[in-house]
């Protein structure tokens, strides 16, 4: 028999790459009243926070690869909302704007669904440090644990650099450095980050951020719900 940690690891992989994005909703166990519709790039982090805080929530992902074509994000999230909204009392979208140009928020306003505050995961993880780093060097290329882990698939392959390596300078020529925002220290990921920076021909800087605003803002949203539920029971 497989232990729970093995099954949890498989859940993280499946959510992270978005391979469950089109699985039938009927296969999901929906005994809980809150569902987090997340970007697949946040899967490991959100599942880790769910376990840390004991949140009674379901987690459903939209493929992280949609960042390569941001116009696909809002329709994909809307599809999830339509599929799930009758099964839960509350839906929370865990996405930034992520290049949708306001389309995601316009859709969420139309449907009356909330999302975690913030423009993107770099701000969630970096907090005030993100803007400091941008002010210091606008040509900063940020990476996260997910981006380092999926560098070959998400960056090289999705951008066509595995087939057309000559495009590297077109994509990255304006950048001056790579800053790795570390969520969970891992020597293997650090080596991968070094290799990615070397491939890009850029110096690498490391900033240990943890989950930062991602954790704080989800806690605020979910604790408010718990407080309301407790008040209603009294």
C-alpha positions, -999 to +999 in steps of 0.1 A: +000+000+000+011+036-007+015+060+022-002+094+024+029+113+017+033+094-016-002+102-026+002+139-016+033+141-038+014+128-067-013+154-061+013+182-062+027+169-094-007+166-110-019+200-099+014+217-107+015+206-144-023+210-147-029+174-159-060+173-137-074+205-153-098+187-176-106+158-153-144+153-146-155+174-117-176+144-105-143+127-096-135+153-070-145+148-035-166+179-027-176+175+009-161+209+018-177+243+014-147+262+000-127+256-032-095+273-042-091+276-080-054+280-083-027+285-109-008+252-113+024+270-106+012+274-070+002+238-064+030+227-041+028+259-021-009+259-017-011+222-007+017+228+018-002+257+033-034+237+034-016+210+053+002+234+076-030+252+087-055+224+084-077+242+059-108+224+050-107+233+014-106+216-020-079+226-045-084+227-082-058+238-107-057+256-140-026+247-161+005+268-154+014+267-191-014+291-198+010+319-187+026+315-221-007+326-237-023+348-210-055+352-231-063+316-221-063+322-184-096+341-178-117+316-200-101+286-183-108+300-148-143+309-158-148+273-170-138+261-136-161+285-118-191+274-139-183+238-132-178+243-094-199+272-082-230+250-074-210+226-054-194+250-030-205+279-008-174+298-016-149+299-044-115+318-041-093+323-072-056+321-064-042+340-093-027+373-100-036+393-131-007+374-148-007+393-180-045+391-187-047+429-189-076+431-165-096+404-182-094+380-152-107+406-128-134+417-152-147+382-155-145+376-117-164+408-110-191+397-135-195+364-118-191+377-082-161+356-074-132+368-052-095+363-057-064+368-036-050+403-038-019+411-057-006+413-093+014+381-095+033+355-075+065+375-075+048+401-054+032+375-032+065+358-025+087+389-025+065+413-007+081+447-004+114+432-015+100+426-050+095+464-056+128+471-041+146+447-064+127+462-094+136+497-084+172+487-080+174+469-114+144+470-137+161+443-158+155+416-132+143+382-143+125+366-114+122+328-109+104+308-082+107+272-070+081+262-097+099+280-125+133+265-115+118+230-113+100+234-146+126+255-164+131+232-193+094+226-199+080+260-190+107+282-204+129+264-229+103+242-245+073+265-243+093+294-258+107+272-285+143+276-273+149+239-274+143+241-312+155+277-319+182+285-294+192+316-314+160+332-299+175+333-265+190+368-269+157+381-283+138+369-252+164+376-225+188+401-240+174+430-219+178+413-186+207+420-163+203+394-136+183+365-123+167+367-088+156+334-074+128+339-048+131+307-028+099+293-012+114+261+003+152+257+004+163+227-016+199+221-026+188+204-058+167+234-069+196+257-061+218+238-085+191+239-111+188+277-106+225+281-111+223+261-143+194+282-156+212+314-149+243+301-166+223+292-196+209+327-197+243+342-192+232+362-162+244+365-126+222+348-100+210+363-067+192+343-041+164+357-018+148+333+007+112+346+009+091+316+020+054+319+012+051+355+025+020+373+012+006+342-004+003+326+031-008+358+048-035+367+023-049+332+021-049+331+059-068+364+061-095+352+036-099+318+053-098+329+089-125+355+081-147+326+069-140+305+100-148+334+122-181+340+104-190+302+106-182+302+143-204+333+149-233+317+130-231+285+151-235+305+183 
